[in-house]
């Protein structure tokens, strides 16, 4: 059973896209409700996601971003 953050992430990445989406949503729901912009129901977050999904110019591939995040302590 995975126990470290990297092991858990690696195991989660083996799941289907639908399962990863469910887990991501469930994680967001565990965060404090008074933090603006972190709940999926937050209209500001949804507007930002829509904006970003329509603007791919200058975007960074997920693999590159993920690797840079792994290098961050």
C-alpha positions as semicolon CSV with decimal commas, in nm:
position;residue;x (nm);y (nm);z (nm)
1;X;0,000;0,000;0,000
2;X;0,144;0,341;-0,095
3;X;0,241;0,559;0,199
4;X;0,441;0,854;0,067
5;X;0,302;1,146;-0,133
6;X;0,487;1,033;-0,446
7;X;0,368;0,673;-0,408
8;X;0,009;0,785;-0,357
9;X;0,027;1,014;-0,659
10;X;0,178;0,741;-0,875
11;X;-0,096;0,498;-0,769
12;X;-0,366;0,759;-0,832
13;X;-0,230;0,829;-1,180
14;X;-0,295;0,464;-1,268
15;X;-0,670;0,520;-1,218
16;X;-0,907;0,612;-1,498
17;X;-0,962;0,977;-1,581
18;X;-1,312;0,960;-1,432
19;X;-1,182;0,816;-1,104
20;X;-0,906;1,081;-1,085
21;X;-1,167;1,352;-1,135
22;X;-1,378;1,211;-0,852
23;X;-1,078;1,196;-0,620
24;X;-0,973;1,552;-0,710
25;X;-1,323;1,678;-0,637
26;X;-1,335;1,490;-0,308
27;X;-0,999;1,636;-0,204
28;X;-1,122;1,987;-0,281
29;X;-1,425;1,923;-0,062
30;X;-1,196;1,846;0,235
31;X;-1,046;2,196;0,230
32;X;-1,186;2,469;0,454
33;X;-1,496;2,628;0,303
34;X;-1,379;2,983;0,383
35;X;-1,081;2,971;0,146
36;X;-1,191;3,165;-0,164
37;X;-1,141;3,005;-0,502
38;X;-1,085;2,650;-0,385
39;X;-1,432;2,498;-0,392
40;X;-1,563;2,365;-0,722
41;X;-1,888;2,552;-0,650
42;X;-1,699;2,883;-0,636
43;X;-1,810;3,083;-0,944
44;X;-1,471;3,252;-0,962
45;X;-1,293;2,919;-0,987
46;X;-1,529;2,795;-1,255
47;X;-1,484;3,118;-1,454
48;X;-1,105;3,085;-1,429
49;X;-1,115;2,721;-1,540
50;X;-1,329;2,818;-1,839
51;X;-1,091;3,102;-1,927
52;X;-0,786;2,879;-1,905
53;X;-0,942;2,596;-2,105
54;X;-1,000;2,839;-2,393
55;X;-0,649;2,990;-2,381
56;X;-0,385;2,729;-2,458
57;X;-0,125;2,967;-2,599
58;X;0,182;2,961;-2,379
59;X;0,052;2,667;-2,180
60;X;0,290;2,416;-2,025
61;X;0,236;2,044;-2,085
62;X;0,115;1,865;-1,770
63;X;0,417;1,632;-1,768
64;X;0,655;1,929;-1,756
65;X;0,459;2,104;-1,481
66;X;0,429;1,783;-1,280
67;X;0,803;1,723;-1,301
68;X;0,878;2,078;-1,185
69;X;0,637;2,035;-0,892
70;X;0,806;1,712;-0,789
71;X;1,133;1,903;-0,766
72;X;0,973;2,147;-0,519
73;X;1,015;2,048;-0,151
